Amino acid sequence: MTVRKRSHLARSASLVLLFLGVIRVRFALVGTGFGQVHLQWLSECAGATVEVLCFQHDAERARRLAAEHGIAGVSSDPHQVLSGGGLDGAIVVSPPNTHGDLLSAALSAGLAVVTDKPLAADARTARALAARAGGARAAVTFQWRENPALRRLRDLVSQGDLGTVLRADLEFHHDFLAGPGTEWPWRHRRAEAGAGALGDQGVHLFDLLRWLVPGEWAVHAATSTIAFGERASAAGPISAETEDIAEVLLGEATTGCPARVLVSRVSAGLHAIRVLVQGERATAVVTASPDDGRATLTEYGSDAPRGTEFPAHPMNPYPRILDAWQTGVRSPEVATFGDGLAAQLLVERALAIAAPRTPKARVH
């Protein structure tokens, strides 16, 4: 029996035993930035362990995270780890321009794969990955599908409580890049990030739009702004190439329903997601914190407005991902590579339309 055949059988047995509750599925995780959140999510899943943590630049941070989470292996060579056997799955949480090679390597090794958003740095790579994944166990972590307030909003839409949907409006404000400095020079380079605020936040809203109000959504118009043409970083000044603010107008092909998506990563002091769905009978609005997931759902209709408070929520996507892999039944809460591609296509179309502008300083 070949090494590859034995490795495949071992992975199959591992996954079967996972679903019987006997052993854990063994992951390698690539990325130590937002990868820290994935490690926290996975620590809450009895059926998952991270065997190796792969880093690209910060070895000290990788070793610290590995020690905190009881991870035995740390490596600077993710390709060797992914092809080396002894794993059942791979999680990719590195910059978007690395996703194509890493996810392809994981799929070639027969591993189940999870990737953070966006699926890739460009639609061409995203399309190739979606085609490559096919029937493989592959998921994108669009974790806002797990938010209880947004799940309740989806129920109101799907059950017809709002009536025919007339309009959707989605906003995502944050300030992690407010000011002219940056801790992440790669986020401002088009070749590495693929996009700016549309890649950081816009893909989440595009996915939520498609999830809340299913249909064939298309971009009709878009504008974008680069807040600071030059940014300071630890490596010195960098020229900013990616948008910090973007507004996108969309329409659904069959019904003509309009939608608006607004994202900003330079909204000083403001951390908020706001999702409004207006129907012919009622309107519902979710306002949520991107920091801890707490949210308020307000329903407006013929009676007085009714508000429902939802406490902080971890929005951990892994329990549903693992359950879907176990049952083989696609859950609408689990985003596939096809969903990642759909969001990427909307990002790319918006970028093609919106030539970013940089505000000029006022003369006093």
Secondary structure, DSSP 8 states (H G I E B T S, - for coil): --HHHHHHHHHHHHHHHHHTTSS-EEEEEE-SSTHHHHHHHHHT-TTEEEEEEE-SS-HHHHHHHHHHHT--EEES-HHHHHHSSS-SEEEE-S-GGGHHHHHHHHHHTT-EEEE-SSS-SSHHHHHHHHHHHTTS-EEE--GGGG-HHHHHHHHHHHTTTT-SEEEEEEEEE--TT-SSB-S-GGGG-HHHHS-SHIIIIIHHHHHHHHHHS-S-EEEEEEEEE-S-SEEB-TT--EE--S-SEEEEEEEETTT--EEEEEEES--TT--EEEEEEEESS-EEEEEE-TTT--EEEEEESSSS-EEEEE-------HHHHHHHHHH----TTSB-HHHHHHHHHHHHHHHHH---B-------
